[in-house]
């Protein structure tokens, strides 16, 4: 198969359709009760993922030729994320919420938003890295960075608000862990810009070693802090 203009046109149809669909879900969903809003978030997340995937495919990104056939990698990234979320929406309908569960479900919307923004950050970062054209690369980088800001904004806003209900010790523990995470995570896009993926200002050796140290701090040291202090803090499970 060839990527003809008809193929590209259909990919743009997919893109605009998903974009309009997302807006409609938002508008219609704004009438739902707060306790049901998580359905709106889930549905919007699903169509937003597809919007991003279609945009990439319409720009000929993430399409690899394997054994003479086009493989649309963006489709698989889309499906691997959206199919579990579609099943989750149905599962949540099938298991009706009791009184306490209803509160928990409101949080599903918040959890899903943070995780969705995080996934968008990584996937669009990959697309930026795969871009051969500077405009495309900038577009994906900015989108990735916006998603990063959404993660930070949610974590410092509603999630931290929630943590204030914990005891003083637990709240402090949460804030310390969050600040540690924020400082480390901010370095990733800086290295990305300075390294081979961006302006090539540092050597590959420097890039790889900084990422390695960052990964160790963000995963191993983070985990160690977590288990070290968790046992001393009350009201955290
Ligand atoms: C990219 C480039 C595009 C802009 C942004 C980025 C952020 C990446 C982050 C990665 C965090 C990785 C962690 C790994 C754990 O081991 C994709 C580099 C904002 C924040 C914590």
py3Dmol code that shows the C-alpha trace and the ligand (Angstrom):
import py3Dmol

protein = """\
ATOM      1  CA  UNK A   1       0.000   0.000   0.000  1.00  0.00           C
ATOM      2  CA  UNK A   2       1.122   3.517  -0.734  1.00  0.00           C
ATOM      3  CA  UNK A   3       0.499   6.519   1.508  1.00  0.00           C
ATOM      4  CA  UNK A   4      -1.528   8.327  -1.151  1.00  0.00           C
ATOM      5  CA  UNK A   5      -3.230  11.664  -0.572  1.00  0.00           C
ATOM      6  CA  UNK A   6      -6.531   9.778  -0.140  1.00  0.00           C
ATOM      7  CA  UNK A   7      -4.968   7.874   2.757  1.00  0.00           C
ATOM      8  CA  UNK A   8      -3.677  11.091   4.306  1.00  0.00           C
ATOM      9  CA  UNK A   9      -7.079  12.742   3.861  1.00  0.00           C
ATOM     10  CA  UNK A  10      -8.713   9.938   5.815  1.00  0.00           C
ATOM     11  CA  UNK A  11      -6.159  10.354   8.557  1.00  0.00           C
ATOM     12  CA  UNK A  12      -7.076  14.054   8.737  1.00  0.00           C
ATOM     13  CA  UNK A  13     -10.740  13.081   8.881  1.00  0.00           C
ATOM     14  CA  UNK A  14      -9.813  10.892  11.834  1.00  0.00           C
ATOM     15  CA  UNK A  15      -7.972  13.789  13.456  1.00  0.00           C
ATOM     16  CA  UNK A  16     -10.733  16.383  13.078  1.00  0.00           C
ATOM     17  CA  UNK A  17     -13.421  13.851  13.958  1.00  0.00           C
ATOM     18  CA  UNK A  18     -11.654  12.976  17.194  1.00  0.00           C
ATOM     19  CA  UNK A  19     -11.079  16.647  18.023  1.00  0.00           C
ATOM     20  CA  UNK A  20     -14.746  17.533  17.498  1.00  0.00           C
ATOM     21  CA  UNK A  21     -15.746  14.366  19.371  1.00  0.00           C
ATOM     22  CA  UNK A  22     -13.627  15.423  22.367  1.00  0.00           C
ATOM     23  CA  UNK A  23     -15.256  18.866  22.421  1.00  0.00           C
ATOM     24  CA  UNK A  24     -18.754  17.351  22.188  1.00  0.00           C
ATOM     25  CA  UNK A  25     -18.059  14.932  25.032  1.00  0.00           C
ATOM     26  CA  UNK A  26     -16.910  17.897  27.121  1.00  0.00           C
ATOM     27  CA  UNK A  27     -19.990  19.976  26.318  1.00  0.00           C
ATOM     28  CA  UNK A  28     -22.506  17.188  26.808  1.00  0.00           C
ATOM     29  CA  UNK A  29     -20.651  15.825  29.811  1.00  0.00           C
ATOM     30  CA  UNK A  30     -20.619  19.149  31.652  1.00  0.00           C
ATOM     31  CA  UNK A  31     -24.283  18.476  32.494  1.00  0.00           C
ATOM     32  CA  UNK A  32     -23.478  15.275  34.391  1.00  0.00           C
ATOM     33  CA  UNK A  33     -23.412  15.107  38.191  1.00  0.00           C
ATOM     34  CA  UNK A  34     -19.983  15.485  39.816  1.00  0.00           C
ATOM     35  CA  UNK A  35     -20.054  11.837  40.908  1.00  0.00           C
ATOM     36  CA  UNK A  36     -20.467  10.782  37.267  1.00  0.00           C
ATOM     37  CA  UNK A  37     -17.908  13.156  35.813  1.00  0.00           C
ATOM     38  CA  UNK A  38     -15.209  10.504  35.758  1.00  0.00           C
ATOM     39  CA  UNK A  39     -16.968   9.068  32.703  1.00  0.00           C
ATOM     40  CA  UNK A  40     -16.484  12.387  30.911  1.00  0.00           C
ATOM     41  CA  UNK A  41     -12.782  12.455  31.790  1.00  0.00           C
ATOM     42  CA  UNK A  42     -12.268   8.891  30.642  1.00  0.00           C
ATOM     43  CA  UNK A  43     -14.113   9.429  27.361  1.00  0.00           C
ATOM     44  CA  UNK A  44     -12.192  12.667  26.681  1.00  0.00           C
ATOM     45  CA  UNK A  45      -8.890  11.004  27.463  1.00  0.00           C
ATOM     46  CA  UNK A  46      -9.662   8.221  24.998  1.00  0.00           C
ATOM     47  CA  UNK A  47     -10.555  10.611  22.147  1.00  0.00           C
ATOM     48  CA  UNK A  48      -7.593  12.874  22.969  1.00  0.00           C
ATOM     49  CA  UNK A  49      -5.188   9.965  22.634  1.00  0.00           C
ATOM     50  CA  UNK A  50      -6.708   9.139  19.263  1.00  0.00           C
ATOM     51  CA  UNK A  51      -6.513  12.819  18.214  1.00  0.00           C
ATOM     52  CA  UNK A  52      -2.771  12.786  18.900  1.00  0.00           C
ATOM     53  CA  UNK A  53      -2.275   9.476  17.098  1.00  0.00           C
ATOM     54  CA  UNK A  54      -4.166  10.679  14.015  1.00  0.00           C
ATOM     55  CA  UNK A  55      -2.251  13.935  13.931  1.00  0.00           C
ATOM     56  CA  UNK A  56       1.020  12.001  13.940  1.00  0.00           C
ATOM     57  CA  UNK A  57      -0.121   9.575  11.246  1.00  0.00           C
ATOM     58  CA  UNK A  58      -1.543  12.370   9.050  1.00  0.00           C
ATOM     59  CA  UNK A  59       1.931  13.953   9.195  1.00  0.00           C
ATOM     60  CA  UNK A  60       3.495  10.678   8.132  1.00  0.00           C
ATOM     61  CA  UNK A  61       4.979  10.110  11.547  1.00  0.00           C
ATOM     62  CA  UNK A  62       5.404   6.770  13.215  1.00  0.00           C
ATOM     63  CA  UNK A  63       4.930   4.910   9.936  1.00  0.00           C
ATOM     64  CA  UNK A  64       7.597   2.272   9.351  1.00  0.00           C
ATOM     65  CA  UNK A  65       8.123   0.069   6.331  1.00  0.00           C
ATOM     66  CA  UNK A  66       8.530  -3.527   7.447  1.00  0.00           C
ATOM     67  CA  UNK A  67       8.841  -6.247   4.768  1.00  0.00           C
ATOM     68  CA  UNK A  68       7.546  -3.763   2.205  1.00  0.00           C
ATOM     69  CA  UNK A  69       4.378  -3.003   4.198  1.00  0.00           C
ATOM     70  CA  UNK A  70       3.487   0.160   6.101  1.00  0.00           C
ATOM     71  CA  UNK A  71       3.226  -0.298   9.832  1.00  0.00           C
ATOM     72  CA  UNK A  72       1.378   2.461  11.659  1.00  0.00           C
ATOM     73  CA  UNK A  73       3.136   2.478  15.025  1.00  0.00           C
ATOM     74  CA  UNK A  74       1.006   5.364  16.312  1.00  0.00           C
ATOM     75  CA  UNK A  75      -2.071   3.138  16.017  1.00  0.00           C
ATOM     76  CA  UNK A  76      -0.602   0.613  18.396  1.00  0.00           C
ATOM     77  CA  UNK A  77       0.398   3.255  20.892  1.00  0.00           C
ATOM     78  CA  UNK A  78      -3.182   4.563  20.643  1.00  0.00           C
ATOM     79  CA  UNK A  79      -4.742   1.112  21.057  1.00  0.00           C
ATOM     80  CA  UNK A  80      -2.557  -0.015  23.920  1.00  0.00           C
ATOM     81  CA  UNK A  81      -3.675   3.026  25.892  1.00  0.00           C
ATOM     82  CA  UNK A  82      -7.280   3.424  24.791  1.00  0.00           C
ATOM     83  CA  UNK A  83      -8.531  -0.169  24.853  1.00  0.00           C
ATOM     84  CA  UNK A  84      -7.895  -0.595  28.612  1.00  0.00           C
ATOM     85  CA  UNK A  85      -9.613   2.741  29.249  1.00  0.00           C
ATOM     86  CA  UNK A  86     -12.641   1.732  27.166  1.00  0.00           C
ATOM     87  CA  UNK A  87     -12.903  -1.491  29.142  1.00  0.00           C
ATOM     88  CA  UNK A  88     -12.471   0.472  32.373  1.00  0.00           C
ATOM     89  CA  UNK A  89     -15.463   2.712  31.511  1.00  0.00           C
ATOM     90  CA  UNK A  90     -17.646  -0.338  30.960  1.00  0.00           C
ATOM     91  CA  UNK A  91     -16.361  -2.088  34.070  1.00  0.00           C
ATOM     92  CA  UNK A  92     -17.169   0.975  36.159  1.00  0.00           C
ATOM     93  CA  UNK A  93     -20.722   0.943  34.817  1.00  0.00           C
ATOM     94  CA  UNK A  94     -21.091  -2.749  35.495  1.00  0.00           C
ATOM     95  CA  UNK A  95     -20.017  -2.414  39.126  1.00  0.00           C
ATOM     96  CA  UNK A  96     -22.366   0.156  40.633  1.00  0.00           C
ATOM     97  CA  UNK A  97     -20.851   2.464  43.229  1.00  0.00           C
ATOM     98  CA  UNK A  98     -21.933   2.236  46.846  1.00  0.00           C
ATOM     99  CA  UNK A  99     -21.888   5.343  49.054  1.00  0.00           C
ATOM    100  CA  UNK A 100     -18.133   5.317  49.757  1.00  0.00           C
ATOM    101  CA  UNK A 101     -17.243   4.002  46.348  1.00  0.00           C
ATOM    102  CA  UNK A 102     -18.880   7.051  44.757  1.00  0.00           C
ATOM    103  CA  UNK A 103     -16.249   9.283  46.364  1.00  0.00           C
ATOM    104  CA  UNK A 104     -13.518   6.994  45.151  1.00  0.00           C
ATOM    105  CA  UNK A 105     -14.864   7.181  41.637  1.00  0.00           C
ATOM    106  CA  UNK A 106     -14.683  10.946  41.608  1.00  0.00           C
ATOM    107  CA  UNK A 107     -10.981  10.427  42.168  1.00  0.00           C
ATOM    108  CA  UNK A 108     -10.769   8.096  39.181  1.00  0.00           C
ATOM    109  CA  UNK A 109     -11.198  11.214  37.046  1.00  0.00           C
ATOM    110  CA  UNK A 110      -8.267  12.925  38.758  1.00  0.00           C
ATOM    111  CA  UNK A 111      -6.037   9.835  38.643  1.00  0.00           C
ATOM    112  CA  UNK A 112      -6.843   9.296  34.993  1.00  0.00           C
ATOM    113  CA  UNK A 113      -6.062  12.940  34.175  1.00  0.00           C
ATOM    114  CA  UNK A 114      -2.624  12.829  35.799  1.00  0.00           C
ATOM    115  CA  UNK A 115      -1.708   9.511  34.217  1.00  0.00           C
ATOM    116  CA  UNK A 116      -3.079  10.551  30.833  1.00  0.00           C
ATOM    117  CA  UNK A 117      -1.084  13.801  30.836  1.00  0.00           C
ATOM    118  CA  UNK A 118       2.023  11.836  31.807  1.00  0.00           C
ATOM    119  CA  UNK A 119       1.531   9.372  28.938  1.00  0.00           C
ATOM    120  CA  UNK A 120       0.955  12.227  26.484  1.00  0.00           C
ATOM    121  CA  UNK A 121       4.193  13.811  27.736  1.00  0.00           C
ATOM    122  CA  UNK A 122       6.215  10.664  27.001  1.00  0.00           C
ATOM    123  CA  UNK A 123       4.556   9.687  23.713  1.00  0.00           C
ATOM    124  CA  UNK A 124       4.729  13.188  22.208  1.00  0.00           C
ATOM    125  CA  UNK A 125       8.333  13.420  23.463  1.00  0.00           C
ATOM    126  CA  UNK A 126       9.038  10.284  21.426  1.00  0.00           C
ATOM    127  CA  UNK A 127       7.295  11.818  18.413  1.00  0.00           C
ATOM    128  CA  UNK A 128       9.459  14.939  18.826  1.00  0.00           C
ATOM    129  CA  UNK A 129      12.527  12.718  18.833  1.00  0.00           C
ATOM    130  CA  UNK A 130      11.317  10.909  15.695  1.00  0.00           C
ATOM    131  CA  UNK A 131      10.610  14.147  13.796  1.00  0.00           C
ATOM    132  CA  UNK A 132      12.765  14.880  10.785  1.00  0.00           C
ATOM    133  CA  UNK A 133      11.285  18.332  10.343  1.00  0.00           C
ATOM    134  CA  UNK A 134      11.994  21.140  12.815  1.00  0.00           C
ATOM    135  CA  UNK A 135       8.451  22.513  12.901  1.00  0.00           C
ATOM    136  CA  UNK A 136       7.041  19.107  13.700  1.00  0.00           C
ATOM    137  CA  UNK A 137       9.704  18.571  16.293  1.00  0.00           C
ATOM    138  CA  UNK A 138       8.903  21.903  17.992  1.00  0.00           C
ATOM    139  CA  UNK A 139       5.189  21.199  17.893  1.00  0.00           C
ATOM    140  CA  UNK A 140       5.607  17.843  19.662  1.00  0.00           C
ATOM    141  CA  UNK A 141       8.070  19.237  22.178  1.00  0.00           C
ATOM    142  CA  UNK A 142       5.714  22.061  23.151  1.00  0.00           C
ATOM    143  CA  UNK A 143       2.804  19.620  23.456  1.00  0.00           C
ATOM    144  CA  UNK A 144       4.942  17.331  25.610  1.00  0.00           C
ATOM    145  CA  UNK A 145       5.952  20.236  27.805  1.00  0.00           C
ATOM    146  CA  UNK A 146       2.347  21.390  28.206  1.00  0.00           C
ATOM    147  CA  UNK A 147       1.408  17.843  29.260  1.00  0.00           C
ATOM    148  CA  UNK A 148       4.278  17.969  31.771  1.00  0.00           C
ATOM    149  CA  UNK A 149       2.886  21.215  33.191  1.00  0.00           C
ATOM    150  CA  UNK A 150      -0.566  19.614  33.468  1.00  0.00           C
ATOM    151  CA  UNK A 151       0.950  16.782  35.528  1.00  0.00           C
ATOM    152  CA  UNK A 152       2.685  19.247  37.840  1.00  0.00           C
ATOM    153  CA  UNK A 153      -0.385  21.478  38.093  1.00  0.00           C
ATOM    154  CA  UNK A 154      -2.636  18.540  39.064  1.00  0.00           C
ATOM    155  CA  UNK A 155      -0.135  17.149  41.542  1.00  0.00           C
ATOM    156  CA  UNK A 156       0.457  20.510  43.223  1.00  0.00           C
ATOM    157  CA  UNK A 157      -3.239  21.497  43.045  1.00  0.00           C
ATOM    158  CA  UNK A 158      -5.972  18.941  43.709  1.00  0.00           C
ATOM    159  CA  UNK A 159      -3.673  16.092  44.765  1.00  0.00           C
ATOM    160  CA  UNK A 160      -1.776  18.180  47.311  1.00  0.00           C
ATOM    161  CA  UNK A 161      -5.092  19.589  48.559  1.00  0.00           C
ATOM    162  CA  UNK A 162      -6.149  16.023  49.243  1.00  0.00           C
ATOM    163  CA  UNK A 163      -2.891  15.281  51.072  1.00  0.00           C
ATOM    164  CA  UNK A 164      -3.653  18.154  53.470  1.00  0.00           C
ATOM    165  CA  UNK A 165      -6.371  15.944  54.967  1.00  0.00           C
ATOM    166  CA  UNK A 166      -3.689  13.525  56.113  1.00  0.00           C
ATOM    167  CA  UNK A 167      -1.935  14.200  59.393  1.00  0.00           C
ATOM    168  CA  UNK A 168       0.802  16.861  59.483  1.00  0.00           C
ATOM    169  CA  UNK A 169       3.619  14.279  59.241  1.00  0.00           C
ATOM    170  CA  UNK A 170       2.080  12.465  56.303  1.00  0.00           C
ATOM    171  CA  UNK A 171       1.357  15.718  54.535  1.00  0.00           C
ATOM    172  CA  UNK A 172       4.960  16.829  54.906  1.00  0.00           C
ATOM    173  CA  UNK A 173       6.184  13.448  53.661  1.00  0.00           C
ATOM    174  CA  UNK A 174       3.974  13.751  50.578  1.00  0.00           C
ATOM    175  CA  UNK A 175       5.108  17.319  49.848  1.00  0.00           C
ATOM    176  CA  UNK A 176       8.775  16.375  50.214  1.00  0.00           C
ATOM    177  CA  UNK A 177       8.424  13.420  47.864  1.00  0.00           C
ATOM    178  CA  UNK A 178       6.515  15.549  45.355  1.00  0.00           C
ATOM    179  CA  UNK A 179       9.123  18.311  45.408  1.00  0.00           C
ATOM    180  CA  UNK A 180      11.907  15.767  44.954  1.00  0.00           C
ATOM    181  CA  UNK A 181      10.055  14.341  41.960  1.00  0.00           C
ATOM    182  CA  UNK A 182       9.385  17.764  40.456  1.00  0.00           C
ATOM    183  CA  UNK A 183      13.021  18.911  40.657  1.00  0.00           C
ATOM    184  CA  UNK A 184      14.286  15.712  39.005  1.00  0.00           C
ATOM    185  CA  UNK A 185      11.621  15.584  36.316  1.00  0.00           C
ATOM    186  CA  UNK A 186      12.350  19.158  35.268  1.00  0.00           C
ATOM    187  CA  UNK A 187      15.890  18.153  34.331  1.00  0.00           C
ATOM    188  CA  UNK A 188      14.700  15.609  31.717  1.00  0.00           C
ATOM    189  CA  UNK A 189      13.417  18.155  29.165  1.00  0.00           C
ATOM    190  CA  UNK A 190      16.552  20.267  29.714  1.00  0.00           C
ATOM    191  CA  UNK A 191      18.823  17.310  28.905  1.00  0.00           C
ATOM    192  CA  UNK A 192      16.563  16.445  25.987  1.00  0.00           C
ATOM    193  CA  UNK A 193      17.004  19.962  24.564  1.00  0.00           C
ATOM    194  CA  UNK A 194      20.759  19.995  25.110  1.00  0.00           C
ATOM    195  CA  UNK A 195      21.336  16.456  23.799  1.00  0.00           C
ATOM    196  CA  UNK A 196      21.128  14.684  20.439  1.00  0.00           C
ATOM    197  CA  UNK A 197      17.316  14.958  20.490  1.00  0.00           C
ATOM    198  CA  UNK A 198      17.569  18.783  20.591  1.00  0.00           C
ATOM    199  CA  UNK A 199      20.345  21.267  19.942  1.00  0.00           C
ATOM    200  CA  UNK A 200      23.321  18.889  20.246  1.00  0.00           C
ATOM    201  CA  UNK A 201      25.113  21.073  22.798  1.00  0.00           C
ATOM    202  CA  UNK A 202      26.441  18.247  24.982  1.00  0.00           C
ATOM    203  CA  UNK A 203      28.228  15.047  23.993  1.00  0.00           C
ATOM    204  CA  UNK A 204      26.357  11.766  23.705  1.00  0.00           C
ATOM    205  CA  UNK A 205      28.408  10.494  26.660  1.00  0.00           C
ATOM    206  CA  UNK A 206      27.252  13.395  28.805  1.00  0.00           C
ATOM    207  CA  UNK A 207      23.656  12.903  27.707  1.00  0.00           C
ATOM    208  CA  UNK A 208      23.615   9.171  28.452  1.00  0.00           C
ATOM    209  CA  UNK A 209      25.312   9.574  31.804  1.00  0.00           C
ATOM    210  CA  UNK A 210      23.024  12.380  32.976  1.00  0.00           C
ATOM    211  CA  UNK A 211      19.959  10.343  32.015  1.00  0.00           C
ATOM    212  CA  UNK A 212      21.376   7.342  33.881  1.00  0.00           C
ATOM    213  CA  UNK A 213      21.926   9.353  37.070  1.00  0.00           C
ATOM    214  CA  UNK A 214      18.496  10.970  36.720  1.00  0.00           C
ATOM    215  CA  UNK A 215      16.821   7.580  36.197  1.00  0.00           C
ATOM    216  CA  UNK A 216      18.578   6.195  39.248  1.00  0.00           C
ATOM    217  CA  UNK A 217      17.500   9.138  41.390  1.00  0.00           C
ATOM    218  CA  UNK A 218      13.951   9.166  40.024  1.00  0.00           C
ATOM    219  CA  UNK A 219      13.384   5.424  40.412  1.00  0.00           C
ATOM    220  CA  UNK A 220      15.814   3.768  42.835  1.00  0.00           C
ATOM    221  CA  UNK A 221      16.478   6.617  45.276  1.00  0.00           C
ATOM    222  CA  UNK A 222      12.808   7.649  45.079  1.00  0.00           C
ATOM    223  CA  UNK A 223      11.782   4.092  46.022  1.00  0.00           C
ATOM    224  CA  UNK A 224      14.295   3.974  48.842  1.00  0.00           C
ATOM    225  CA  UNK A 225      13.032   7.274  50.309  1.00  0.00           C
ATOM    226  CA  UNK A 226       9.500   5.998  50.021  1.00  0.00           C
ATOM    227  CA  UNK A 227      10.073   2.769  51.938  1.00  0.00           C
ATOM    228  CA  UNK A 228      12.403   4.425  54.443  1.00  0.00           C
ATOM    229  CA  UNK A 229       9.988   7.102  55.557  1.00  0.00           C
ATOM    230  CA  UNK A 230       6.678   5.358  54.921  1.00  0.00           C
ATOM    231  CA  UNK A 231       6.942   3.210  58.028  1.00  0.00           C
ATOM    232  CA  UNK A 232       7.448   6.263  60.262  1.00  0.00           C
ATOM    233  CA  UNK A 233       4.515   8.246  58.944  1.00  0.00           C
ATOM    234  CA  UNK A 234       1.026   7.826  60.352  1.00  0.00           C
ATOM    235  CA  UNK A 235      -2.139   7.832  58.229  1.00  0.00           C
ATOM    236  CA  UNK A 236      -0.423   6.764  55.031  1.00  0.00           C
ATOM    237  CA  UNK A 237      -1.300   3.429  53.492  1.00  0.00           C
TER     238      UNK A 237
END
"""
ligand_1 = """\
21
LIG
C 10.788 14.902 27.326
C 10.984 15.762 26.081
C 9.880 16.613 25.751
C 9.463 17.526 26.871
C 9.407 16.837 28.189
C 10.022 15.631 28.434
C 9.910 15.104 29.805
C 10.306 13.908 30.243
C 10.220 13.464 31.605
C 10.658 12.219 31.850
C 10.709 11.589 33.102
C 11.203 10.372 33.179
C 11.377 9.641 34.391
C 11.914 8.432 34.300
C 12.101 7.601 35.431
O 12.994 6.867 35.547
C 10.024 13.654 26.922
C 12.194 14.556 27.743
C 8.646 17.566 29.279
C 9.707 14.349 32.676
C 10.987 10.205 35.682
"""
view = py3Dmol.view(width=600, height=400)
view.addModel(protein, "pdb")
view.setStyle({"model": 0}, {"cartoon": {"style": "trace"}})
view.addModel(ligand_1, "xyz")
view.setStyle({"model": 1}, {"stick": {}})
view.zoomTo()
view.show()
